[in-house]
């Protein structure tokens, strides 16, 4: 078994195709880091925005001051002068990295917003920003204050969009909302959080299928591979099957780990490590919610994606046994996955009780961990642990079928 594992690992890692695909992954992560770095709102950007607003307020004060003897104008002038003083205070706090002062300012505003905005549970309001969203921003800033975490800008009450925000008053408002919501930060933890958000999905699974496609059946595209040659040797069939599966598992773990470490290294070199405890919103039933530490969230996403990949590999194994052409096996695997995901969407409505055991639902990695998928489906049995259970059982069954077919063909 050990020799088979070494053989499969060496065969894969020496492949020029594997090396090129791995380099492509590294280049993608590097360019995405550059994008995140450029779009990160930093202290200077925060101060610049405050100074811009302050300049507009000062112009208004000067304009109002030119009109004498108007009591209403005097009140407005006093209001704008107070706002200017507040902006000066926030800018100075940012220069000194005094996050406590900035967060306390946002918490005070958020508390007032939560108090004034109508509750969705009572009035069924879904216009952005909803009461739920205001409450999330308020509680998130309190979390940052409690854990002494540097905030990622913007952090004001309009800086979030949640699953309850369905309606925008104007198209311009929607554009502004998503512009605020599209946060970037080049610190290690938040960059990994952004990276898993764009990479851990069906697209990422397809990449890994192409990356490790030759491990199953061949050493070159469109050529008959060594799997049946191994079947003619005096080796136990189960060792051949499981050596390949274990090779895929080990190399997948290595690639995921190496990609994460590369992202962390880039961030540490050019920015900072960040905060492992940064809050991530997790939905609950009846307008409830909680926060999860961002580090824990990233690890859970990687865990679920890892199990999803094993499920994908099991299908690839089955088609590789049935078809001796690697490219066709990969294409059939992708078609099966895409079709399964598409059909599972209608199943939620048709069968609420059995839907959570369908492994195809769990390709929505991020939405599963945040429980947004469960909220949308109105079924909170969609959990990571139910997903892992269904994926592992389904993978085991498919691999057993593959082993049976392989054994019959190899004899």
DAPE-V293970 format. One record per residue. N is the residue number from 1. SS is DSSP state (a for helix, b for strand, c for the rest). PSI is psi in degrees with one decimal (999 if undefined). Layout:
n = [N:N]
ss = [SS:SS]
psi = [PSI:PSI]
This chain:
n = [1:2:3:4:5:6:7:8:9:10:11:12:13:14:15:16:17:18:19:20:21:22:23:24:25:26:27:28:29:30:31:32:33:34:35:36:37:38:39:40:41:42:43:44:45:46:47:48:49:50:51:52:53:54:55:56:57:58:59:60:61:62:63:64:65:66:67:68:69:70:71:72:73:74:75:76:77:78:79:80:81:82:83:84:85:86:87:88:89:90:91:92:93:94:95:96:97:98:99:100:101:102:103:104:105:106:107:108:109:110:111:112:113:114:115:116:117:118:119:120:121:122:123:124:125:126:127:128:129:130:131:132:133:134:135:136:137:138:139:140:141:142:143:144:145:146:147:148:149:150:151:152:153:154:155:156:157:158:159:160:161:162:163:164:165:166:167:168:169:170:171:172:173:174:175:176:177:178:179:180:181:182:183:184:185:186:187:188:189:190:191:192:193:194:195:196:197:198:199:200:201:202:203:204:205:206:207:208:209:210:211:212:213:214:215:216:217:218:219:220:221:222:223:224:225:226:227:228:229:230:231:232:233:234:235:236:237:238:239:240:241:242:243:244:245:246:247:248:249:250:251:252:253:254:255:256:257:258:259:260:261:262:263:264:265:266:267:268:269:270:271:272:273:274:275:276:277:278:279:280:281:282:283:284:285:286:287:288:289:290:291:292:293:294:295:296:297:298:299:300:301:302:303:304:305:306:307:308:309:310:311:312:313:314:315:316:317:318:319:320:321:322:323:324:325:326:327:328:329:330:331:332:333:334:335:336:337:338:339:340:341:342:343:344:345:346:347:348:349:350:351:352:353:354:355:356:357:358:359:360:361:362:363:364:365:366:367:368:369:370:371:372:373:374:375:376:377:378:379:380:381:382:383:384:385:386:387:388:389:390:391:392:393:394:395:396:397:398:399:400:401:402:403:404:405:406:407:408:409:410:411]
ss = [c:a:a:a:a:a:a:a:a:a:a:a:a:c:c:a:a:a:a:a:a:a:a:a:a:a:a:a:a:a:a:a:a:a:a:a:a:a:a:c:c:c:a:a:a:a:a:a:a:a:a:a:a:a:a:a:a:a:a:a:a:a:a:a:a:c:c:c:c:c:a:a:a:a:a:a:a:a:a:a:a:a:a:a:a:a:a:a:a:a:a:a:a:a:a:c:c:c:a:a:a:a:a:a:a:a:a:a:a:a:a:a:a:a:a:a:c:c:c:a:a:a:a:c:c:c:b:c:c:c:a:a:a:a:a:a:a:a:a:a:a:a:a:a:a:a:c:c:c:c:c:c:c:c:c:c:c:c:c:c:c:c:c:c:c:c:b:c:c:c:a:a:a:a:a:a:a:a:a:a:a:c:c:c:c:c:c:a:a:a:a:a:a:a:a:a:a:a:a:c:c:a:a:a:a:a:a:a:a:a:a:c:a:a:a:a:a:c:c:c:c:c:c:c:c:c:a:a:a:a:a:c:c:c:c:c:a:a:a:a:a:a:a:a:a:a:a:a:a:a:a:a:a:a:a:a:a:a:a:a:a:a:a:a:a:a:a:a:a:a:c:c:c:c:c:c:c:c:b:b:b:b:b:c:c:c:c:c:b:b:b:b:b:a:a:a:a:a:a:a:a:a:a:a:a:a:a:a:a:a:a:a:a:a:a:a:a:a:a:a:a:a:c:c:c:a:a:a:a:a:a:a:a:a:a:a:a:a:a:a:a:a:a:a:a:a:a:a:a:a:c:a:a:a:a:c:c:c:a:a:a:a:a:c:a:a:a:a:a:a:c:a:a:a:a:a:a:c:c:c:c:c:c:a:a:a:a:a:a:a:a:a:a:a:a:a:a:a:a:a:a:a:a:a:a:a:a:a:a:a:c]
psi = [-42.2:-43.2:-37.6:-41.5:-44.2:-40.7:-47.1:-40.9:-46.3:-41.9:-42.6:-48.2:-20.6:-6.7:128.2:-36.3:-45.4:-44.2:-41.8:-41.8:-39.3:-41.2:-38.9:-39.2:-43.7:-41.6:-41.7:-47.0:-40.4:-44.7:-35.7:-34.3:-43.3:-43.2:-45.8:-40.3:-43.8:-37.2:4.5:129.3:115.4:-179.6:-42.8:-37.5:-41.4:-44.6:-40.0:-42.4:-42.4:-40.7:-35.0:-46.2:-42.0:-41.1:-40.6:-41.0:-40.6:-37.5:-39.0:-40.8:-43.9:-38.9:-42.1:-34.1:-22.5:-16.6:116.2:156.9:21.1:113.2:-36.7:-40.1:-38.8:-38.3:-39.9:-41.1:-44.7:-40.7:-47.8:-33.2:-40.2:-39.8:-39.6:-43.0:-38.1:-41.2:-38.7:-41.1:-43.3:-40.3:-41.7:-38.8:-39.0:-41.2:-35.6:5.8:37.9:78.7:-27.3:-43.7:-44.2:-44.5:-40.0:-37.7:-45.4:-34.1:-42.2:-42.3:-44.3:-38.1:-39.9:-39.7:-43.7:-38.3:-36.1:-31.3:140.7:147.2:135.2:-34.8:-28.2:-37.8:-0.6:47.4:131.3:27.3:129.6:141.0:131.5:169.4:-39.8:-45.5:-42.5:-39.9:-38.1:-47.5:-43.2:-48.8:-33.5:-43.1:-33.9:-38.7:-45.2:-41.5:-45.0:-39.0:7.3:51.5:136.1:124.8:154.0:117.3:149.1:157.1:9.2:178.7:-16.1:21.1:9.2:150.0:126.3:176.9:-16.5:-7.6:96.5:-26.8:135.4:139.4:-36.6:163.4:-35.7:-39.0:-40.5:-41.6:-42.1:-41.9:-48.2:-25.2:-42.2:-40.4:-27.7:70.0:149.1:146.8:135.4:11.2:153.5:-51.7:-47.6:-32.9:-41.9:-38.4:-44.5:-37.5:-43.5:-27.6:-32.9:-16.2:-25.8:80.8:-166.4:-33.3:-43.2:-38.2:-40.8:-39.1:-45.2:-31.1:-42.4:-34.7:-42.2:14.6:-36.0:-12.0:-30.3:-51.5:-20.7:-179.5:-7.6:149.5:140.8:29.1:147.4:137.1:-177.0:-2.8:-40.9:-27.9:-41.7:-31.9:-19.5:-10.5:161.8:62.9:145.7:137.3:-41.2:-29.5:-37.0:-47.8:-51.3:-26.7:-38.9:-42.3:-42.8:-36.0:-45.0:-43.4:-47.0:-45.0:-35.1:-45.1:-42.5:-44.7:-44.4:-42.8:-45.8:-39.4:-43.7:-44.3:-36.4:-42.2:-42.0:-42.8:-44.7:-44.4:-42.3:-37.5:-39.9:-8.4:-109.0:170.4:-38.4:-165.2:117.2:-28.6:10.7:136.2:140.5:131.7:129.8:123.7:151.2:173.8:157.1:47.7:19.5:162.9:165.7:175.5:147.1:143.1:137.4:-36.3:-44.8:-40.8:-45.1:-44.0:-40.8:-38.5:-44.5:-38.3:-49.0:-40.8:-38.0:-43.4:-37.3:-40.9:-38.4:-39.8:-42.6:-42.4:-34.1:-39.6:-41.5:-38.5:-45.8:-48.8:-29.4:-32.4:-37.2:-34.2:131.6:0.0:118.6:-45.3:-43.1:-36.9:-41.1:-43.6:-44.9:-37.1:-45.8:-43.6:-40.4:-44.4:-46.7:-44.7:-41.7:-41.5:-41.7:-45.5:-30.5:-23.2:-41.0:-22.3:-29.6:-42.5:-38.8:-35.1:89.6:-35.9:-37.3:-15.4:-41.0:-14.0:0.6:115.0:-21.8:-21.0:-28.8:13.1:-14.6:72.0:-56.2:-46.2:-28.7:-43.2:-40.2:-9.1:14.0:-34.2:-43.4:-39.1:-45.9:-40.6:-7.7:41.9:101.5:17.3:-7.6:94.1:162.7:-36.0:-38.3:-35.8:-46.1:-42.5:-49.3:-37.7:-42.5:-45.2:-45.6:-40.9:-42.5:-42.6:-44.4:-40.5:-38.2:-40.2:-41.9:-43.1:-41.5:-46.3:-42.7:-43.2:-40.0:-38.4:-29.9:-17.4:999]
